Amino acid sequence: MLQQKQYNGAASNTTRLSGARRSPSTSKGGDSRAALARMDGAYSKNTIRAYRADFAIFEAWCRQQRRAALPASPETVADFVLAQSESATPATVSRRRASIAKIHRLLKLENPVRTEEVNLAARTVFRQKGRRQDQALGLTSVLKQKLISICADDLYGLRDRALIAVGYDTLCRRAELVQLQIDDLTIKPDGSGTILVRKSKADQFGDGRLAYVSGETLGYLRNWLRAADLSNGPIFRNIHSMSATPGALHHYSVVRVLKDRAKAAGLDGSVVAKLSGHSMRVGAAQDLAAAGIDLGAIMHAGGWKTPDMVMRYIEHMDVGKSGMARLYAVLPSKGDRRQSF
């Protein structure tokens, strides 16, 4: 459990910072709702939903502590950061800080987050818990083939096989994957294809990006679309009474597909637990790096604007495929390097 501390260096068992004053919460729910309503259309529904949930947690904590949530004081936010860190990850606490700041900016209130009190509280959390986040298990080519091979030739199997293959080829996030459209698929003379990813988390204005689709994956797609009798609209759909429904598959279903197929393939429970909607994106990036593809090409394939996230993904790739391992594979041999310990 993290220790709550006063910033003058003296230890404290309280959940208050030195100088923080308790006061009844003056937060008005209508104020935060009005702020969030202004975001409608400018931000994705998922982003607005996250802001709403995070600020609701902050308001509930303020009511319990008899503090004002709007406007919040720097001391209140700093105390909240320390209190939250006992049950939430540093990444979640950081996101909640950002939500508090956003609501205050939208209401043209002084931002209590960009202050030294809150900065010190955040540093305390990071020093004691670290910044490192859990990484989704990469669905690399080997794992991808195991999941694909277990899919039957019924409608569910045809869909899931195509979904896994397209997710890997395009490095799409799950929300992007379920929004892919049949009309945006183009087949090239060499048998491969491209598909337009119209909007993404990093492309809120819909500039779009073209993603590569292999010939093998196109075959899986043809089989699914033919069996489901689909010629336009979303590629991936729910299935009801052995027929594809009109609307797109929900992005939460992508994780279920991966986990269900991994269980059916007999993969260890620890592997199944680590699969997420990002696993295909992570695994493809790791395979690209292991194949010696340059960073710029990897960023282009996945639609990344900066290399930071790519570097996080490939950090967890198979060390046996890393740059140093490949270097030793081409160095002149000096006898048997194996040592017994």
N, C-alpha and C positions, 0 to 999 in steps of 0.2 A: 504494500500500500504506500502511495506517495505521501510524504510528509508535507503538511501545509506549513509554510514559513512566512514570517514577516520579512520584508525586504531590508530591514535594518540589520539583518544577520541573526537576530535573536530567534530561538526556536519557539514554536507555538503549536498547540494542539487544536487550535480553533480553525474554523473554515473561513475566517475573515482576515483580510490584510490589515496591517497597521493603518489606522486613519479611515478605514471604510466605515461609513455610517449606515445603520439600518434604517430603512423607512418603508412604509407600506408601498406595495407595488402600485404604481400609477399607470401601468401599461393598459392601453385600450385595445382590445382585440380588433376593433374596427380599423384602427390605425394601421396595424400590420397587414390586415386583409386588403386595405386600400392600396398599400404600397405594392403588395404582390399582384394586385389587379393591374397595376400600371405596367407590369412586366409581360402581361399576356400578349402573345404575338411576337415579342422581341426575343424571348427565350423559349427553349423547349419546355414541354410540359413536365418532363422529368426534372429539369433544373428548378422550375418553380415549385414542384412538389418537394424537392429536397430543402429548398429555402423555407418553405412553410413548416415542414416537420422539424427542422433544426430550431427555428425561432419559437415554435410551440414548446419545445423542450426547455428553451431558455426562459420563456414566460412562466412555465410551471415552476421552475426552480426559483425564480424571483418571487413568485407568490408564496412559496414555502418559506423563503428566507426573509420575506417582507421587504423586498427591494423594488426599486423602480426599474422596469424593463424598457420603457420608452419615456423619456430618454434614459439610457443606462449610463452610469458613471464608469470611468475606467476601473475603479476599485471593484465594482460589482462584476464586470466582465472578467477581471483577473481572478476573482474568487471563484467564479463559475468555471473558468478554465481548469483551475486546480481541482475543484470538486469533480468535474466530469472525467478528469484523467484517471480517476480511480476505477472507473468501469468501462470507459471508452478508449479506443486506440488513439494515439497521437494524430493520426490522419483524420479521424472523425472529429476530434476536438478542433483541429485546424479548420475543417469545413464549417463547423458550427460558429467559430469566430468570424469566418467570412460571411456567413448568413446574417449574423448580428450587424456587421458593418454594412452590408448591402441594404438592410431594412432602414438603418439610420440614414444612409445616403439618399435613399428614395424619398424619405420623409423630410429631407433637408435639415436633419438634426446633426449636431456635432458628432463625429465618429469617435466612439470611445475605444475602439480597437487599436487604432494607430497611436498608441501611447506607450510610454516606457513601462507603466505598471503591467499592461497586458503582455508586452514583449518579454519582460522578466518572468512572468508566469509561464509563458510558452517555452522559454529557454529552460526553466526548471523541469517542465514535463519532458522535453526532448533529452535533457541530460540524464534524467532518471530512467526513461523508458526507451529512448532512442527514436530516430525518425524512420527506421526501416519498416517497410510494410510487407505483409505476406504477399507472395507472388503466386498468381494462378499457375497451375501446372500446364506446361506447354504441350499442346497436342501436336507433337512432331509427326513426321511422315510415317514412322513405324507404328505409333499409336493410332494415327488416322486410318491406316490400312486395316488394323485389327477391328476398329469400329465399323468400317465400311463392309468388311468381309462377313460380319455377323448379321448384316441387314438382309432380311428375306426379300423375295421378289413380289410381295404384296404391296398395296398402296402405301402403307406406312414405311415399309423398308425402302421402297423406291424414293420416297420423299426424303427420308433421313439420310440415305446414301448421298443424294444430290446435295442436301444441305451441308453435310460435313465436308464434302469435297469443295463446294463453292466457298464455304467459310474459310477453308485453308488457302485456296488459290487467291482469293481477293483480300485476305487479311481484314475482313470486315468485322466491326463490332457487331454484337448481336442485334442491336436496334437497326443498324444499317442493313444487315443481312435479310431481315424479314421484310424490309421495304423495297428490296430489289424488284424491278419490273420486267416482265417478259419483253415488252417493246424496246427496252434498253439493252437487250442482248444482241450482239453483232458477231456473226461467224466470219472468220477470215479465210482466205484461199488455202492457207497451210493446214486448216483443220482445227486451229485453236480459235479463241474468241476473245471478245472484250465485253465488259458490262459497265454501264454508267452507275456509279454510286452517287446519287443525287445530292444527298445531304448527310453530314456526319457531325459528331460532337465537336470536331475542330473546324467545321465548315458550316456554320449556322446560317450563312446567307445563300447556301445552295449553289456555289460555283461548280461543285461536283468534281469527280475524278474518274478516270477510266481505269478499270482493274482487269488484269489478265485472267483468262479462263483457259485451262489446258484442254486438249482434245479429249482426254480421258474423262474429265469433268463434264464436258459438253455431252458426252455419251450418257452419263448419269442423268443429266438434265433432260435430254430428249426422252429418255425412258419414263421419267416422272411426269413430264408435261403431257406426253402421249397417253399414259395410263389414266391421268387425272382429267384428260380432255380440256386442257387449258391452252388458250391462245393469246390472252392478254391479261393485264392486271398483275397483281403480286405473284411472284414465282412460288413462294412457300406459303401454304395454307393449312388451316386445321382440316381434319378429316372427320366427317360425321356420316354414319351409315355407309361407310366405304365410298364416300364421295367427297371431293374437295369443296370446302365452303367458299363463299365469295370473298370474304375478307382475309387480310394478311394474318399469318401466324403471329401470336403474341411473342414478344422478345423473351419473356420468361420461359417460354417453351423450349428455347434453344438449349438452355442448361439441362432441362429434363431429358431432351433427346440424347445429349452427350452422356449423361449419367446412366440412363437406361441402357444404352448400347454398350457402355463400358462394363456394366454389371453382366449383361448377356454374354460379353466376350470373356468373362471370367477374370477380369482385372481385379487386383487387390483392392480391398475397401479403402485403403489410404490413398490410392490413386484416384478412385472414384470421387472421394471427398474433396480432392483438390481441383477437380475439373470445374471450370466456370465458363461463362459466356465469352470470356477473353481467351480461352485456351487455344482456339484455332489461330487467332491472331498472334499470340505469344509463340506457339510452336512453329508457325511458318517463319516468323522473324528469326528464331533460333536456328532453323534449318538453313535459311539464307546466309546467316553469318557463318555457320559451320562449313558451308560450301564455298566460302571465300568471296561472296558477293560484297561489293563495296557499300559503305554506309549510305551514300547518296541514293543508290539503287534500292536499298532496303526501305529508306524513307519514302521514296517515290511509290514503291509497291504498296505500302501501308497507309499512305496519305499523311505521314507525320510532317509537321512543320519544323520541328527541332529534334536533335538527336537524343535528348535526355531520356525519353521513354524507351526508345530503341535500346539504349545502353542498359537500362534496367532489365529489359526482357532478355537480352543475350547474356547478361551476367549469370543467369541460371541455366544456360545451355550446358549440354554434356561437356564436362571439362576435357574429356578425351578427344573432343573435336575443336578445342580452343586453338587460338593462334600459336601458343607455345607448343602444344602437342603436335600441330602440323609442322612447326619448325623442326622439331626433333625427328619427324618422319623423313625429312629431306636432308638432314645433316649427314655427312660421311660417317659410316659405322665405325665404332672403335671397340669392336668385340661385343660381348654380351654385357649390356649395362645393368642387367637385373642384379639386384643385391638382396641378400637374405638378412633379415634383421632379427 
